[in-house]
Amino acid sequence: MNRVYSNKTQGFTLVELLVVMLVLVALSSITLDFTKDFAFQGRYEVTKDRYDKIKRAIIGRPDVLINGQPDISGFVADMGRLPRNIQELLVQNYCAPDYRISKGNPDIPSTHGTDYKAWCIADNAAAAVKWVEQSTNADCSDSTNSTQMECEAANKVWSGWKGPYLTLQKADYKPNAFSDGWGNQASTSDFTDHNYGWKLVHQKSDSSVITIATLNTSLAAIDDAVTLSMQSIGKSDNTTKGYDADYPLSGALPSIRHNDWTIGVSSGLMVRVQAPISFSSCEITDPPDKLSCEAAGQLWFPATTRCENTTALASCTASPLIWDSVNSICFDASKDIASCTDTNDTWNLRAATCKIFDSSSCVTPFAWDSVTSICTANSKAYCETYINTPSSITSKSLTLELYRNSDSVAFTTTVGSASIIENEQIQSLLFTGIVPDKVPQGRYKIKIIESGANYPAGHQDIFIQFVPSRSLSTINW
């Protein structure tokens, strides 16, 4: 048998190779697009996470309960205001004209040693605001300590800045200390940018378009800020859509509204005090009505019109003349308005009244005070029934003071602004006129003052938490 061998080689045609190459290019393009989109999504998630962290660093999480109590923490709870910039969340003190001048920066000139404040002032002599101290030794119960670490190391109470409120992997004097997911960072030419690539805008009200632009030139300007808008400029610093858009979009701003960090107290604060007023006596010198008058054994004179005569008591003896000992006047019971025409006559309308107690009529069971010329009753039943006694007092000259973690009054009421409901067991004190009428969230010490002393006498100060977005509950002392 003859065998035929062929050396023809099998392979792909040029067309087949072109088809395979086109398929590979298409697959690689899809893979690249997917990989790019996946990377962008990761950057977006980092941005969103850091945005939430900044917000929590400022106002905490009051909607979250820890051991049954709202998580009142963060910058506002400690400082009672919004931060001027993100660097305020990172360090207690900083240089307003130059974010790079901060504690720990090794580039400090040797002439300043470790005195960063001196470095800031020397390099920015013309700046309106130089070194910013968010807290000082006044925030420590021992004024020899000027930082929280020093104060608490000395077993003292610190009531100021308690940061850092954000966890960093880079120093606060770096332009990217807390960048967004896209790597945006602080300006390397304008060193007053303390926001590390984020945009922060402070406004004067929730609906206001008035932006506060003087935070770096006037420290007091922050007191006008009630809202704060924070944004990442996104991948390409525009507001189109997708990953190019700012985060969050403008429709979600402001990031922090007034009600997110303050509690309205315009309707007043109710404080319940377990301090009954012990009954001793009540004044009855001039009983106010017929029932109290007759119950005290005094004469009640109904309202009447009559002809009064200026005749002296010595002459007011013969009928029809009658001496009115209550008003110390003589009147003629026989005359009407037509006949009340003598020289000393006056036709007069007298309101109903009770014969006023004096030293001769204020006898047992009543007591006469010769110093004050007051008649008092020690019958609790009589006083509660007929007279305005302590158990039915309706107001008192008191002042409510709120202290933010220290001995410096943060909020107060005007004197005499307390209305009272008293049942001899508990006093309910309603304080109105609190200035200002919105209180930042946080922990406050409360004092009630009467004539410069604590009220009720012997009561100690108490501490309470003010929580946003919750109705004000009665404060039980």
HELIX and SHEET records of a PDB file:
HELIX    1   1 LEU A   14  ILE A   59  1                                  46    
HELIX    2   2 PHE A   75  MET A   79  1                                   5    
HELIX    3   3 ILE A   86  LEU A   89  5                                   4    
HELIX    4   4 SER A  110  HIS A  112  5                                   3    
HELIX    5   5 TYR A  116  ASP A  123  1                                   8    
HELIX    6   6 ASN A  137  ASP A  139  5                                   3    
HELIX    7   7 GLN A  148  ALA A  153  1                                   6    
HELIX    8   8 LEU A  219  ASP A  224  5                                   6    
HELIX    9   9 GLY A  242  ASP A  244  5                                   3    
HELIX   10  10 SER A  250  ALA A  252  5                                   3    
HELIX   11  11 HIS A  258  TRP A  261  1                                   4    
HELIX   12  12 LYS A  290  ALA A  295  1                                   6    
HELIX   13  13 LEU A  313  SER A  315  5                                   3    
HELIX   14  14 LYS A  380  TYR A  386  1                                   7    
HELIX   15  15 PRO A  390  SER A  392  5                                   3    
SHEET    1   A 2 ARG A  61  ILE A  66  0                                        
SHEET    2   A 2 GLN A  69  ASP A  71 -1                                        
SHEET    1   B 2 ASN A  93  CYS A  95  0                                        
SHEET    2   B 2 TRP A 131  GLU A 133 -1                                        
SHEET    1   C 2 TRP A 198  GLN A 203  0                                        
SHEET    2   C 2 THR A 227  SER A 232 -1                                        
SHEET    1   D 2 THR A 262  GLY A 264  0                                        
SHEET    2   D 2 LYS A 438  PRO A 440 -1                                        
SHEET    1   E 5 SER A 395  LYS A 396  0                                        
SHEET    2   E 5 ALA A 418  GLU A 422 -1                                        
SHEET    3   E 5 GLN A 427  PHE A 431 -1                                        
SHEET    4   E 5 LEU A 269  VAL A 273 -1                                        
SHEET    5   E 5 ILE A 475  ASN A 476  1                                        
SHEET    1   F 3 CYS A 282  GLU A 283  0                                        
SHEET    2   F 3 ILE A 374  ALA A 377 -1                                        
SHEET    3   F 3 PHE A 366  ASP A 369 -1                                        
SHEET    1   G 2 TRP A 300  PHE A 301  0                                        
SHEET    2   G 2 THR A 353  CYS A 354 -1                                        
SHEET    1   H 4 LEU A 321  ASP A 324  0                                        
SHEET    2   H 4 ILE A 329  ASP A 332 -1                                        
SHEET    3   H 4 THR A 304  ASN A 309 -1                                        
SHEET    4   H 4 ASP A 345  ARG A 350 -1                                        
SHEET    1   I 4 VAL A 409  THR A 412  0                                        
SHEET    2   I 4 THR A 399  TYR A 403 -1                                        
SHEET    3   I 4 GLY A 442  GLU A 450 -1                                        
SHEET    4   I 4 ALA A 453  ASN A 454 -1                                        
SHEET    1   J 4 VAL A 409  THR A 412  0                                        
SHEET    2   J 4 THR A 399  TYR A 403 -1                                        
SHEET    3   J 4 GLY A 442  GLU A 450 -1                                        
SHEET    4   J 4 ILE A 462  PHE A 466 -1                                        
END                                                                             
